[in-house]
Amino acid sequence: MKDSTECAATPVLLGTLLEIVEAHRGAFRQERPFLRMQTLLLGQLFTFARHTVTQNLLSLGLTDADWTAWYRLFSQRRFDEEELARCLFRQTLREQPPDQPMCWA
């Protein structure tokens, strides 16, 4: 029987997701909004209802706290949307074979 005090390594899929998210850090002016957005991204994975900020917070168990900072991410310019799009494009392009056409939808 394995010792239950041993910590398992970070699962490959989660590690890859966090690596992709980390590449987008430069689009955020401060660390706190980046961490909030990272948390909302993880909330998206666990939300089985409508994918709204409210449902994300509910999935994460954060509905008892003040929601102001979460909504401020989208109501005020806390990140550069164009930079996020460029990062996503670069990340996607890196996975694209150079001899294949790239299709976007």
C-alpha positions as CSV (number, residue, x, y, z in Angstrom):
1,M,0.0,0.0,0.0
2,K,1.3,3.5,-0.9
3,D,2.0,5.9,1.8
4,S,-0.8,8.5,1.8
5,T,1.5,11.3,2.8
6,E,3.2,11.3,-0.6
7,C,2.1,14.0,-3.0
8,A,1.5,13.0,-6.6
9,A,3.0,15.1,-9.4
10,T,0.8,17.6,-11.1
11,P,-1.3,15.8,-13.7
12,V,-0.1,16.4,-17.3
13,L,-3.3,18.0,-18.5
14,L,-3.5,20.4,-15.6
15,G,0.2,21.3,-16.0
16,T,-0.2,21.9,-19.7
17,L,-3.3,24.1,-19.1
18,L,-1.5,26.2,-16.5
19,E,1.5,26.5,-18.8
20,I,-0.8,27.9,-21.6
21,V,-2.5,30.3,-19.1
22,E,0.9,31.5,-17.9
23,A,1.8,32.6,-21.4
24,H,-1.1,35.1,-21.1
25,R,0.2,36.8,-18.0
26,G,1.6,39.7,-19.9
27,A,-1.9,40.9,-20.9
28,F,-2.7,41.7,-17.3
29,R,-1.6,44.9,-15.6
30,Q,-1.5,43.3,-12.1
31,E,-1.1,39.9,-10.5
32,R,-4.5,39.8,-8.8
33,P,-6.6,40.2,-11.9
34,F,-4.5,37.5,-13.6
35,L,-5.1,35.1,-10.7
36,R,-8.8,35.9,-10.7
37,M,-9.0,35.2,-14.4
38,Q,-7.1,32.0,-13.9
39,T,-9.6,31.0,-11.2
40,L,-12.5,31.8,-13.5
41,L,-11.0,29.6,-16.2
42,L,-10.8,26.7,-13.8
43,G,-14.4,27.5,-12.8
44,Q,-15.4,27.2,-16.5
45,L,-14.2,23.6,-16.4
46,F,-16.5,22.7,-13.5
47,T,-19.5,24.7,-14.5
48,F,-22.2,22.5,-16.1
49,A,-24.9,25.1,-16.2
50,R,-24.7,28.4,-18.2
51,H,-21.2,29.7,-18.3
52,T,-21.6,33.0,-16.6
53,V,-19.5,34.7,-14.0
54,T,-22.2,33.9,-11.4
55,Q,-22.3,30.2,-12.3
56,N,-18.4,30.1,-12.3
57,L,-18.4,31.5,-8.7
58,L,-21.1,29.1,-7.7
59,S,-19.1,26.1,-9.1
60,L,-16.0,27.3,-7.2
61,G,-17.9,27.8,-4.0
62,L,-17.2,31.5,-3.9
63,T,-20.8,32.9,-3.8
64,D,-20.7,33.9,-0.1
65,A,-17.9,36.5,-0.7
66,D,-18.2,40.0,-2.3
67,W,-18.4,39.6,-6.1
68,T,-17.3,43.1,-6.9
69,A,-13.7,42.3,-7.8
70,W,-14.8,39.4,-10.1
71,Y,-17.2,41.6,-12.1
72,R,-14.6,44.4,-12.2
73,L,-12.4,42.2,-14.4
74,F,-14.9,42.7,-17.2
75,S,-16.4,46.1,-16.4
76,Q,-13.0,47.9,-16.2
77,R,-9.9,47.5,-18.3
78,R,-8.0,45.1,-16.1
79,F,-6.4,43.3,-19.0
80,D,-5.5,43.9,-22.7
81,E,-8.0,41.9,-24.8
82,E,-5.9,42.3,-28.0
83,E,-2.8,40.9,-26.2
84,L,-4.8,37.9,-25.0
85,A,-5.9,37.3,-28.6
86,R,-2.3,37.5,-29.8
87,C,-1.1,35.1,-27.1
88,L,-3.8,32.6,-28.0
89,F,-2.9,32.9,-31.7
90,R,0.8,32.3,-30.9
91,Q,0.0,29.3,-28.7
92,T,-2.3,27.8,-31.4
93,L,0.2,28.5,-34.2
94,R,3.0,26.7,-32.2
95,E,0.9,23.5,-32.3
96,Q,0.1,23.8,-36.0
97,P,2.2,21.7,-38.4
98,P,4.0,24.1,-40.9
99,D,2.9,22.1,-43.9
100,Q,-0.8,22.1,-43.1
101,P,-3.3,24.8,-43.7
102,M,-4.7,26.6,-40.6
103,C,-8.5,26.7,-40.3
104,W,-10.3,29.1,-38.0
105,A,-14.0,29.1,-37.2
